Amino acid sequence: MKHPVDVHVGKRVRHRRWMVGMTQQQLGDKVGIKFQQIQKYETGMNRISASRLWDIAHAMDVPISFFFEGIEEEANAPSATTQGDLLADKEALELVRSYYAIPAEQRRRLFDLARVLSDAA
């Protein structure tokens, strides 16, 4: 049975991998494991050891704490739509990645426009 912490950490691995535009194969190559193992980590089927999480964090240039962010909120509201659930959506991840690829000044304008449009809806 999957442990909720393993599932959460796996979602965060997938989220960060998508944000940096890395495939499972590329991440596996960087940490010295097969992409199938990355798949198992991302679904929470396999638990990530501390040393492997260290390697993954280093490969994706984030602190280890990144993988545990939001876990308290998720534990307190398991039925609510969480950030992890939203980030499981490929389209949402592509949108976020594209958004951060836009230069900062233009990104701010786009953000302001999106706010105006959402208020009008």
C-alpha atoms as an extended CHARMM CRD file, in Angstrom:
* protein
*
       121  EXT
         1         1  MET       CA              0.0000000000        0.0000000000        0.0000000000  PROA      1               0.0000000000
         2         2  LYS       CA              1.2660000000        3.4710000000       -0.8840000000  PROA      2               0.0000000000
         3         3  HSD       CA              2.1420000000        5.7560000000        2.0040000000  PROA      3               0.0000000000
         4         4  PRO       CA              0.7990000000        9.3280000000        1.5780000000  PROA      4               0.0000000000
         5         5  VAL       CA              4.2460000000       10.8230000000        2.2050000000  PROA      5               0.0000000000
         6         6  ASP       CA              5.7860000000        8.6830000000       -0.5440000000  PROA      6               0.0000000000
         7         7  VAL       CA              3.0230000000        9.7590000000       -2.9300000000  PROA      7               0.0000000000
         8         8  HSD       CA              3.5210000000       13.4330000000       -2.0480000000  PROA      8               0.0000000000
         9         9  VAL       CA              7.2990000000       13.2700000000       -2.4780000000  PROA      9               0.0000000000
        10        10  GLY       CA              6.8380000000       11.4520000000       -5.7870000000  PROA      10              0.0000000000
        11        11  LYS       CA              4.4700000000       14.1550000000       -7.0320000000  PROA      11              0.0000000000
        12        12  ARG       CA              7.0080000000       16.7990000000       -6.1030000000  PROA      12              0.0000000000
        13        13  VAL       CA              9.7380000000       14.9160000000       -7.9880000000  PROA      13              0.0000000000
        14        14  ARG       CA              7.4940000000       14.7960000000      -11.0650000000  PROA      14              0.0000000000
        15        15  HSD       CA              6.5860000000       18.4630000000      -10.6410000000  PROA      15              0.0000000000
        16        16  ARG       CA             10.1920000000       19.6080000000      -10.4650000000  PROA      16              0.0000000000
        17        17  ARG       CA             11.2570000000       17.3370000000      -13.3190000000  PROA      17              0.0000000000
        18        18  TRP       CA              8.5600000000       18.8590000000      -15.5150000000  PROA      18              0.0000000000
        19        19  MET       CA              9.4370000000       22.3890000000      -14.4450000000  PROA      19              0.0000000000
        20        20  VAL       CA             13.0440000000       21.9680000000      -15.5270000000  PROA      20              0.0000000000
        21        21  GLY       CA             12.0390000000       20.1750000000      -18.7380000000  PROA      21              0.0000000000
        22        22  MET       CA             13.7390000000       16.9120000000      -17.8500000000  PROA      22              0.0000000000
        23        23  THR       CA             12.5840000000       13.4560000000      -18.9410000000  PROA      23              0.0000000000
        24        24  GLN       CA             12.4710000000       10.4680000000      -16.6270000000  PROA      24              0.0000000000
        25        25  GLN       CA             15.3460000000        8.9970000000      -18.6390000000  PROA      25              0.0000000000
        26        26  GLN       CA             17.4670000000       12.1160000000      -18.1710000000  PROA      26              0.0000000000
        27        27  LEU       CA             16.8280000000       12.1960000000      -14.4290000000  PROA      27              0.0000000000
        28        28  GLY       CA             17.5570000000        8.4920000000      -14.1570000000  PROA      28              0.0000000000
        29        29  ASP       CA             20.8310000000        8.9810000000      -16.0210000000  PROA      29              0.0000000000
        30        30  LYS       CA             21.8390000000       11.8390000000      -13.6960000000  PROA      30              0.0000000000
        31        31  VAL       CA             21.2620000000        9.7840000000      -10.5450000000  PROA      31              0.0000000000
        32        32  GLY       CA             22.4400000000        6.4700000000      -11.9770000000  PROA      32              0.0000000000
        33        33  ILE       CA             19.1790000000        4.5060000000      -12.1250000000  PROA      33              0.0000000000
        34        34  LYS       CA             16.7300000000        3.3150000000      -14.7980000000  PROA      34              0.0000000000
        35        35  PHE       CA             13.8190000000        5.5190000000      -15.8430000000  PROA      35              0.0000000000
        36        36  GLN       CA             11.4230000000        2.8010000000      -14.6700000000  PROA      36              0.0000000000
        37        37  GLN       CA             12.6050000000        3.4120000000      -11.1130000000  PROA      37              0.0000000000
        38        38  ILE       CA             11.8900000000        7.1320000000      -11.5380000000  PROA      38              0.0000000000
        39        39  GLN       CA              8.3550000000        6.1660000000      -12.6460000000  PROA      39              0.0000000000
        40        40  LYS       CA              7.8860000000        4.1050000000       -9.4970000000  PROA      40              0.0000000000
        41        41  TYR       CA              9.1620000000        6.9500000000       -7.3260000000  PROA      41              0.0000000000
        42        42  GLU       CA              6.8570000000        9.4670000000       -8.9920000000  PROA      42              0.0000000000
        43        43  THR       CA              3.7630000000        7.3390000000       -8.3780000000  PROA      43              0.0000000000
        44        44  GLY       CA              4.7370000000        6.5500000000       -4.8060000000  PROA      44              0.0000000000
        45        45  MET       CA              4.9280000000        2.8300000000       -5.5730000000  PROA      45              0.0000000000
        46        46  ASN       CA              8.5340000000        2.7690000000       -4.3700000000  PROA      46              0.0000000000
        47        47  ARG       CA              9.8640000000        4.7430000000       -1.4510000000  PROA      47              0.0000000000
        48        48  ILE       CA             12.8250000000        7.0420000000       -2.1300000000  PROA      48              0.0000000000
        49        49  SER       CA             15.7350000000        6.4810000000        0.2490000000  PROA      49              0.0000000000
        50        50  ALA       CA             17.3910000000        9.4830000000        1.8890000000  PROA      50              0.0000000000
        51        51  SER       CA             20.5550000000        9.1120000000       -0.1850000000  PROA      51              0.0000000000
        52        52  ARG       CA             18.5870000000        8.7850000000       -3.4360000000  PROA      52              0.0000000000
        53        53  LEU       CA             16.4610000000       11.8290000000       -2.5490000000  PROA      53              0.0000000000
        54        54  TRP       CA             19.7110000000       13.6960000000       -1.9380000000  PROA      54              0.0000000000
        55        55  ASP       CA             20.9160000000       12.7050000000       -5.4230000000  PROA      55              0.0000000000
        56        56  ILE       CA             17.6050000000       13.6830000000       -7.0380000000  PROA      56              0.0000000000
        57        57  ALA       CA             17.5690000000       17.0580000000       -5.2740000000  PROA      57              0.0000000000
        58        58  HSD       CA             21.1270000000       17.7270000000       -6.4250000000  PROA      58              0.0000000000
        59        59  ALA       CA             20.3190000000       16.6560000000      -10.0170000000  PROA      59              0.0000000000
        60        60  MET       CA             17.3400000000       19.0200000000      -10.1400000000  PROA      60              0.0000000000
        61        61  ASP       CA             19.0030000000       21.8660000000       -8.2220000000  PROA      61              0.0000000000
        62        62  VAL       CA             16.5520000000       22.1030000000       -5.3120000000  PROA      62              0.0000000000
        63        63  PRO       CA             16.9230000000       21.6520000000       -1.5540000000  PROA      63              0.0000000000
        64        64  ILE       CA             15.5860000000       18.3650000000       -0.1860000000  PROA      64              0.0000000000
        65        65  SER       CA             12.9200000000       20.3450000000        1.6700000000  PROA      65              0.0000000000
        66        66  PHE       CA             11.3380000000       21.1440000000       -1.7290000000  PROA      66              0.0000000000
        67        67  PHE       CA              9.9650000000       17.6040000000       -1.8940000000  PROA      67              0.0000000000
        68        68  PHE       CA              8.1240000000       18.0200000000        1.4100000000  PROA      68              0.0000000000
        69        69  GLU       CA              6.6030000000       21.4560000000        0.7650000000  PROA      69              0.0000000000
        70        70  GLY       CA              2.8340000000       21.4740000000        1.1030000000  PROA      70              0.0000000000
        71        71  ILE       CA              2.6580000000       18.1270000000        2.8650000000  PROA      71              0.0000000000
        72        72  GLU       CA              1.0360000000       19.6200000000        5.9850000000  PROA      72              0.0000000000
        73        73  GLU       CA             -1.7300000000       21.2610000000        3.9650000000  PROA      73              0.0000000000
        74        74  GLU       CA             -2.3140000000       18.0590000000        2.0160000000  PROA      74              0.0000000000
        75        75  ALA       CA             -2.5580000000       16.0220000000        5.2250000000  PROA      75              0.0000000000
        76        76  ASN       CA             -5.0820000000       18.4550000000        6.7000000000  PROA      76              0.0000000000
        77        77  ALA       CA             -7.2760000000       18.5750000000        3.5800000000  PROA      77              0.0000000000
        78        78  PRO       CA             -7.0320000000       15.2150000000        1.7950000000  PROA      78              0.0000000000
        79        79  SER       CA            -10.2880000000       15.6560000000       -0.1100000000  PROA      79              0.0000000000
        80        80  ALA       CA             -9.4760000000       19.1430000000       -1.3800000000  PROA      80              0.0000000000
        81        81  THR       CA             -7.7480000000       19.7410000000       -4.7050000000  PROA      81              0.0000000000
        82        82  THR       CA             -4.1160000000       20.2200000000       -3.7790000000  PROA      82              0.0000000000
        83        83  GLN       CA             -1.2000000000       21.7180000000       -5.6220000000  PROA      83              0.0000000000
        84        84  GLY       CA              0.1040000000       18.2110000000       -6.1850000000  PROA      84              0.0000000000
        85        85  ASP       CA             -3.1410000000       17.2560000000       -7.9180000000  PROA      85              0.0000000000
        86        86  LEU       CA             -3.0900000000       20.3410000000      -10.1260000000  PROA      86              0.0000000000
        87        87  LEU       CA              0.5030000000       19.7040000000      -11.0640000000  PROA      87              0.0000000000
        88        88  ALA       CA             -0.3430000000       16.1590000000      -12.1310000000  PROA      88              0.0000000000
        89        89  ASP       CA             -2.1600000000       17.7780000000      -15.0790000000  PROA      89              0.0000000000
        90        90  LYS       CA              0.2280000000       17.8850000000      -18.0510000000  PROA      90              0.0000000000
        91        91  GLU       CA             -1.4410000000       20.9700000000      -19.5370000000  PROA      91              0.0000000000
        92        92  ALA       CA             -1.1080000000       22.9120000000      -16.2730000000  PROA      92              0.0000000000
        93        93  LEU       CA              2.5660000000       22.0130000000      -16.0130000000  PROA      93              0.0000000000
        94        94  GLU       CA              3.2260000000       23.0550000000      -19.6050000000  PROA      94              0.0000000000
        95        95  LEU       CA              1.4480000000       26.3360000000      -18.9510000000  PROA      95              0.0000000000
        96        96  VAL       CA              3.5370000000       27.0270000000      -15.8360000000  PROA      96              0.0000000000
        97        97  ARG       CA              6.7730000000       26.0970000000      -17.6040000000  PROA      97              0.0000000000
        98        98  SER       CA              5.8970000000       28.3510000000      -20.5490000000  PROA      98              0.0000000000
        99        99  TYR       CA              4.9500000000       31.1670000000      -18.1840000000  PROA      99              0.0000000000
       100       100  TYR       CA              8.3420000000       31.0970000000      -16.4730000000  PROA      100             0.0000000000
       101       101  ALA       CA             10.1100000000       31.0460000000      -19.8400000000  PROA      101             0.0000000000
       102       102  ILE       CA              8.7110000000       34.5270000000      -20.5550000000  PROA      102             0.0000000000
       103       103  PRO       CA             10.9740000000       37.4620000000      -19.5720000000  PROA      103             0.0000000000
       104       104  ALA       CA             10.0980000000       38.8900000000      -16.1320000000  PROA      104             0.0000000000
       105       105  GLU       CA              8.6370000000       42.2110000000      -17.3010000000  PROA      105             0.0000000000
       106       106  GLN       CA              6.3980000000       40.5940000000      -19.9230000000  PROA      106             0.0000000000
       107       107  ARG       CA              5.4790000000       37.8530000000      -17.4370000000  PROA      107             0.0000000000
       108       108  ARG       CA              4.2450000000       40.5010000000      -14.9770000000  PROA      108             0.0000000000
       109       109  ARG       CA              2.0650000000       42.0590000000      -17.6880000000  PROA      109             0.0000000000
       110       110  LEU       CA              0.6530000000       38.6640000000      -18.5950000000  PROA      110             0.0000000000
       111       111  PHE       CA             -0.0770000000       37.9880000000      -14.9350000000  PROA      111             0.0000000000
       112       112  ASP       CA             -1.9190000000       41.3220000000      -14.6210000000  PROA      112             0.0000000000
       113       113  LEU       CA             -3.9120000000       40.5450000000      -17.7740000000  PROA      113             0.0000000000
       114       114  ALA       CA             -4.8650000000       37.0900000000      -16.4490000000  PROA      114             0.0000000000
       115       115  ARG       CA             -6.0680000000       38.6720000000      -13.2040000000  PROA      115             0.0000000000
       116       116  VAL       CA             -8.2370000000       41.1970000000      -15.0690000000  PROA      116             0.0000000000
       117       117  LEU       CA             -9.6990000000       38.4620000000      -17.2750000000  PROA      117             0.0000000000
       118       118  SER       CA            -10.4620000000       36.1710000000      -14.3270000000  PROA      118             0.0000000000
       119       119  ASP       CA            -12.1780000000       39.0410000000      -12.4790000000  PROA      119             0.0000000000
       120       120  ALA       CA            -14.3140000000       39.7280000000      -15.5670000000  PROA      120             0.0000000000
       121       121  ALA       CA            -15.4040000000       36.0920000000      -15.8970000000  PROA      121             0.0000000000
